[in-house]
Amino acid sequence: MRLTLIATFALAISSQAQASVEQQLASCAAQTDKLDRLMCYDTLAASVNTSLTSATTETATAVSTPAVVTASAVTTAAVATSNNPTAEQEFGLKKKVDEDVTRLYADVVSVKKDPYGSLIITLSNNQTWKQSGTDRYKVKKDQTVFVEKGALGSFLLGSDDRNSTIRVKRLK
């Protein structure tokens, strides 16, 4: 049994060496045994990886100087065109910044529900927040709400006329 498996595998490898990558993928997909299919894909990946590595090394040595100049020009252009966002625009994003804003007030532009019933709230400052808890909370369009920092990096959404909040996370 093993001898026939090894012989079949060796025959498949030798015939696949002449076929293109697409044909090799098709022949691997046609394998019915899981182990044979996995071994076929592994062999194909190894052969493609070695050919790509050798091609990349040849290309990198031939074009090394212009690539460095282009990379430095691109980084200079990126630094020149980047705008420094304000603390209000970065409030609630995952980037680690010293946030001077502890509570942010904005009007609700739209309120939607995702398929699981969580609220998705878009504010007037183009920020989108999604409810991360399961608490019930009613929010209406054009209502003024606040988003404040909670414990352990979380955020709470609430309004001044109500003594309850919901836990939210920022989407945009």
N, C-alpha and C positions, 0 to 999 in steps of 0.2 A: 504494500500500500504506500509506504513512504517513498519507495524507489520510483513508483509511477508518478507520485506527486512531484518529486524532485525532477524527474525527467520532463514532465509536462511544464514545470516552472522554467527549467533551463531552455526548453524549446520556445516557450513564450517569450523569454527574455531575448533570445537570439533573433526571433522574428520581429520583435518590437524595436530592436536597435535600428532597423531600416525604415520603420514607419515614422510618420510625423507625430508630433505631440498629441494632436487631436485624435489620430487613429489609436495611439497608445492609450489615451484616456478612455476611448470607446471600448477597447478590448479589456481594459481593467474593469470597467463598469459591467461588462458582460459576464464576468466571473460570478459563479453562483455561490461558491464557498466564501464565507466571510474572511477567513484567514488568507486564502489565496488572493482575494481582492485587496486586502490590506497590504500584503507583501508586494503585489503588483504596483500599487500606488506608491509605496515606499521606494521601490526601485526606480520608478519614474521620477519621483521627486529628487532622489539623489543624483540621477543622471542630468536632470535639468539644472539643479543647483550647481553642479561642477562645471557645466558648460557656461552658465551665467557668471560664475566667479572668475573663470579664465577670461571671458570677454570683458568683464568689468575692469580687471587689472590691466588689460591691454589698452582699453579706452582711457583709463585714469592716467596712465603714464604718458600717453600721447597728448592729452589735453589738460595737463595739470596746471599750467600757468594761467591760461585764460579763465579757468574755472574759479581760481582764487580771486581774480580781479572782478569777475561777475558777482561772486558772493559778497564781496565787500561793498560793491556798488549797490546791491540789493538791500543789504542791511542799512546802509546810509540812507537810502531812499525811504525805507520803512520807518526809520527813526524820525526822519524829517516830516513824513506825512501823518504820523500817529497823533491823535488828539488826546490831550490829557483829560480823562473823564472826571467829573466832579464827584465829591463824596456821595451826593444824592444818587447819581447814576450808578455807582458801584455798591450801594447799600443792598445787602442781602446776597450778593454774589459769593461764590466759593473762594475767591481770591482772598488771601490774607492781607488785609490792610488795616491800618489804624482808623477805625471809623469814628468820626467826630459826631455823627448823627446817631442818636439813640432812639429817636422816635420820628417817623416820617408820616406826614399827613398828605392825603390825596383823595380825589373824588373817584368813585367807581364808574368806569366807562361801560363795562359789560360783565355779566355774571353768567357762567355756563356750568354745566355739570358733566363730568366725564362718565364713561360707562359704569364706573363703580359707585357713582353718587357723590364723589368729592367735588367741591366747588373749585372752579377755575375763575379767578377774579383778575380782570384787567383794569389797571388804574390810569388816571389821567396823565401820569408821567411816563407812560409806555412800559411800565413794569407789569409782568404777569406773575401771579402768585397762585399756588395750588394748595388746597387744604390737605394736610397730611394726617390729621386725626379723623375720628369718626363722630365727633360732636356735631350736634345740630346748631346751625347759626344762620340767621336770615340776613341777607345783604341785598339791598336794592340798588338799582342804577341811580347815579347822581348822588349817592349817599357819601358823606365824608367819613373816611375811615383812617385809622393809623396802623402802621406796622412798626413794631418795636422788637428789640433784641430780647430773647428769652434765655433760659439756662442752657448751657452746653452747646452754644452756637445755633440754637433754634430761633424762630421768629414767630411772633404772635400778631394776629390781625384782630382789631376791635374798633369800637367807636366810643366816643366820649359820653354819649347818652345811655350807654349800656354797661353793665358791670361784668361782662363776659367776653372772652376772647377765644379764638381758635388758633391752633398751631398750623402754620403754613410754611411752604418752601418756595423759593423763587425759581420760576422757569425761564423768564426773559428779563 
